[in-house]
Amino acid sequence: KKMTLKNLKFKQGSAEFLESSLTSLKLLLDFLILNEEVKIEIRGHVNSSLEESSNKVQKLSENRAKNTYIYLVENGVEKERLIYKGLGNTEMVYPDPVNTSQECANRRVEFIIID
């Protein structure tokens, strides 16, 4: 099952977390610390037009997932329990966003429990 990290936000066009993201990151960290057997895949997404399927879009989504991975590892989660990848703009929640809220929903990190 895919789960979106609510309130995990990035600066536009960047993989840098907004300060408001720390609560969501901490919740995921706490979950992984309490459930030592769980392994997850971290998936980064961007808000970008479907025509814009460039390496830049792909790399940005990967860097968003990677920054989440780095945060978890730096705070005690074993690397072997984590996989990360970027999905670019291939799974946008709103392919044609009409407001900021929809754009933010596209710009997200999800995780899947894989074991």
C-alpha positions as semicolon CSV with decimal commas, in nm:
position;residue;x (nm);y (nm);z (nm)
1;K;0,000;0,000;0,000
2;K;0,125;0,346;-0,093
3;M;0,129;0,605;0,180
4;T;0,195;0,974;0,119
5;L;0,393;1,164;0,377
6;K;0,149;1,442;0,458
7;N;0,299;1,787;0,495
8;L;0,635;1,679;0,356
9;K;0,698;1,983;0,139
10;F;0,984;2,105;-0,076
11;K;1,093;2,439;-0,207
12;Q;0,962;2,474;-0,561
13;G;1,203;2,324;-0,813
14;S;1,421;2,191;-0,532
15;A;1,479;1,882;-0,321
16;E;1,527;2,099;-0,012
17;F;1,271;2,036;0,262
18;L;1,063;2,321;0,394
19;E;1,094;2,366;0,770
20;S;0,733;2,251;0,810
21;S;0,837;1,904;0,684
22;L;1,023;1,807;0,999
23;T;0,712;1,678;1,176
24;S;0,630;1,437;0,891
25;L;0,991;1,320;0,869
26;K;0,999;1,258;1,243
27;L;0,676;1,056;1,229
28;L;0,819;0,830;0,959
29;L;1,142;0,797;1,155
30;D;0,954;0,703;1,472
31;F;0,750;0,445;1,279
32;L;1,066;0,282;1,142
33;I;1,241;0,283;1,479
34;L;0,940;0,117;1,645
35;N;0,904;-0,137;1,362
36;E;1,260;-0,261;1,317
37;E;1,163;-0,538;1,075
38;V;0,993;-0,306;0,824
39;K;1,162;-0,223;0,493
40;I;1,031;0,057;0,273
41;E;1,067;0,200;-0,073
42;I;1,069;0,580;-0,081
43;R;0,927;0,735;-0,399
44;G;0,974;1,097;-0,503
45;H;0,736;1,284;-0,732
46;V;0,728;1,627;-0,896
47;N;0,467;1,869;-1,023
48;S;0,560;1,917;-1,386
49;S;0,369;1,917;-1,711
50;L;0,336;1,575;-1,866
51;E;0,520;1,702;-2,174
52;E;0,820;1,787;-1,959
53;S;0,968;1,440;-1,908
54;S;1,328;1,546;-1,901
55;N;1,626;1,421;-1,706
56;K;1,591;1,732;-1,488
57;V;1,240;1,628;-1,378
58;Q;1,352;1,270;-1,316
59;K;1,659;1,381;-1,119
60;L;1,455;1,621;-0,904
61;S;1,211;1,347;-0,806
62;E;1,499;1,113;-0,727
63;N;1,670;1,379;-0,515
64;R;1,351;1,432;-0,315
65;A;1,335;1,061;-0,235
66;K;1,710;1,055;-0,167
67;N;1,690;1,344;0,080
68;T;1,420;1,155;0,270
69;Y;1,645;0,846;0,268
70;I;1,943;1,050;0,394
71;Y;1,737;1,199;0,677
72;L;1,630;0,852;0,792
73;V;1,980;0,703;0,771
74;E;2,137;1,001;0,952
75;N;1,884;0,949;1,230
76;G;1,950;0,580;1,287
77;V;1,760;0,374;1,030
78;E;1,975;0,104;0,867
79;K;2,041;0,157;0,496
80;E;1,947;-0,203;0,423
81;R;1,587;-0,126;0,519
82;L;1,546;0,154;0,265
83;I;1,525;0,187;-0,112
84;Y;1,459;0,514;-0,289
85;K;1,370;0,613;-0,642
86;G;1,229;0,901;-0,838
87;L;0,922;0,866;-1,055
88;G;0,940;1,208;-1,216
89;N;0,597;1,322;-1,330
90;T;0,474;0,975;-1,428
91;E;0,221;0,938;-1,142
92;M;0,082;1,285;-1,088
93;V;-0,226;1,300;-0,866
94;Y;-0,348;1,597;-1,075
95;P;-0,211;1,580;-1,432
96;D;-0,352;1,927;-1,503
97;P;-0,341;2,109;-1,168
98;V;-0,564;2,415;-1,146
99;N;-0,449;2,554;-0,811
100;T;-0,160;2,557;-0,565
101;S;-0,313;2,281;-0,354
102;Q;-0,317;2,042;-0,650
103;E;0,040;2,137;-0,745
104;C;0,152;2,059;-0,389
105;A;-0,027;1,723;-0,402
106;N;0,180;1,634;-0,709
107;R;0,504;1,744;-0,539
108;R;0,528;1,467;-0,283
109;V;0,709;1,170;-0,133
110;E;0,535;0,838;-0,084
111;F;0,652;0,518;0,072
112;I;0,558;0,155;0,031
113;I;0,622;-0,116;0,287
114;I;0,806;-0,384;0,089
115;D;0,885;-0,628;0,369
